[in-house]
């Protein structure tokens, strides 16, 4: 990290992950070009989980080249009268892996739903029964984590 004065520790970075509204997942296409998409993930210990379709560009990329990077932005604001940003961010590098065990998928989906749609949890079991088989769940093991703060 170039600006060591803004570097924060892994625990700070995990706090940013836990409160960020979304993350951006970066993968690599077959031709070596980058591809990134926004996600609504949840952290569980040293893993970051997200749900998705069972196929698509990001799925093909992760299956062929599972090394990925996720970026998160917590608080971000431009203080009045300045030409800078106050922010908190975290970057995670790791290996993406599909969660295939039904119990693990359900646990991850429950955590995701509790975080993003807590008011709908009464319908969770019915939704799982209807759509678990057509819902993908992937996890990224946190191999490297960096936090940064300005302001």
C-alpha positions in Angstrom: 0.0 0.0 0.0 1.5 3.3 -1.1 -0.1 5.5 1.7 1.0 3.6 4.8 -0.5 6.4 6.9 -4.0 5.3 5.7 -3.4 1.6 6.2 -5.7 -0.1 8.7 -5.5 -3.6 10.2 -7.5 -6.7 9.2 -10.0 -6.3 12.0 -10.8 -2.8 10.7 -11.2 -4.2 7.2 -13.6 -6.9 8.5 -15.7 -4.2 10.1 -15.9 -2.3 6.8 -16.9 -5.6 5.0 -19.6 -6.2 7.6 -21.2 -2.7 7.1 -20.6 -2.1 3.4 -23.8 -2.0 1.4 -22.3 -4.0 -1.4 -19.0 -5.3 -2.8 -17.4 -5.5 -6.2 -16.1 -8.9 -7.3 -13.3 -8.9 -9.8 -12.6 -12.0 -11.9 -10.6 -12.7 -15.1 -12.1 -13.5 -18.4 -10.8 -16.4 -20.6 -8.9 -13.9 -22.8 -7.2 -12.4 -19.7 -9.3 -9.2 -19.5 -10.8 -8.1 -16.2 -14.5 -8.5 -15.4 -16.2 -7.1 -12.2 -19.7 -7.1 -10.9 -21.4 -5.8 -7.8 -22.6 -8.3 -5.1 -24.5 -8.3 -1.8 -22.2 -10.5 0.2 -22.0 -11.5 3.9 -18.9 -12.4 5.9 -18.8 -15.5 8.0 -15.5 -15.8 9.8 -12.8 -16.0 7.2 -15.2 -16.5 4.3 -17.3 -14.1 2.2 -20.5 -15.6 0.8 -22.7 -14.4 -2.0 -25.6 -15.9 -4.0 -26.0 -15.9 -7.7 -27.3 -17.7 -10.7 -26.0 -21.2 -11.5 -24.3 -20.0 -14.8 -23.0 -16.8 -16.4 -19.8 -15.0 -17.1 -18.7 -14.6 -13.4 -19.5 -18.3 -12.8 -17.5 -19.4 -15.8 -14.6 -17.1 -14.8 -14.5 -18.4 -11.2 -14.7 -22.0 -12.3 -11.7 -21.6 -14.7 -9.7 -19.0 -12.7 -10.8 -19.0 -9.0 -8.4 -16.4 -7.8 -10.6 -13.3 -7.2 -10.6 -9.9 -5.5 -13.4 -8.1 -3.7 -13.5 -4.5 -2.8 -15.8 -2.8 -0.2 -16.4 0.8 0.6 -17.9 1.6 4.0 -18.3 5.3 4.8 -17.5 7.7 1.9 -18.1 11.5 1.9 -16.6 14.6 0.5 -16.0 17.1 3.3 -17.3 20.6 2.6 -14.6 22.9 1.2 -12.1 20.2 0.3 -10.9 18.3 -2.8 -10.6 14.9 -1.1 -12.8 12.0 0.1 -13.2 10.7 3.6 -13.6 6.9 3.3 -13.2 3.5 4.7 -12.4 0.6 2.4 -11.4 -3.0 2.4 -9.9 -5.2 -0.3 -9.9 -9.0 -0.1 -8.0 -11.5 -2.3 -8.8 -15.1 -2.2 -10.0 -18.2 -3.9 -13.6 -18.6 -5.0 -15.3 -21.9 -4.5 -18.9 -23.0 -5.0 -20.7 -24.0 -1.8 -22.3 -27.3 -2.8 -23.4 -28.7 0.6 -27.1 -27.9 1.1 -26.7 -27.0 4.8 -23.8 -24.6 4.0 -25.9 -23.0 1.2 -28.9 -22.5 3.5 -26.7 -21.1 6.3 -25.1 -18.6 3.9 -28.5 -17.6 2.3 -30.0 -17.1 5.8 -27.1 -14.8 6.8 -27.5 -12.9 3.5 -31.2 -12.5 3.9 -31.0 -11.5 7.6 -28.5 -8.8 6.5 -30.3 -7.4 3.5 -34.0 -8.3 3.9 -34.5 -8.9 7.7 -38.2 -8.0 7.4 -38.9 -11.0 5.1 -37.4 -13.8 7.2 -40.9 -15.3 7.9 -40.9 -16.4 4.3 -37.3 -17.7 4.3 -38.1 -21.4 4.7 -40.7 -21.3 1.9 -38.3 -19.5 -0.4 -35.5 -22.0 0.3 -37.9 -24.9 -0.5 -38.8 -23.3 -3.7 -35.5 -22.1 -5.0 -32.5 -23.7 -3.3 -31.8 -26.0 -6.2 -31.7 -23.1 -8.7 -29.6 -20.7 -6.5 -25.9 -20.7 -6.6 -23.9 -19.9 -3.5 -20.2 -19.1 -3.7 -17.6 -18.4 -1.0 -14.3 -16.7 -1.1 -11.7 -17.6 1.5 -10.0 -14.5 2.8 -6.3 -15.1 2.0 -5.3 -11.5 2.0 -7.1 -8.5 3.5 -6.3 -4.8 3.5 -8.1 -1.9 5.1 -7.7 1.8 4.4 -9.1 4.9 5.9 -8.9 8.6 5.1 -10.4 11.2 7.4 
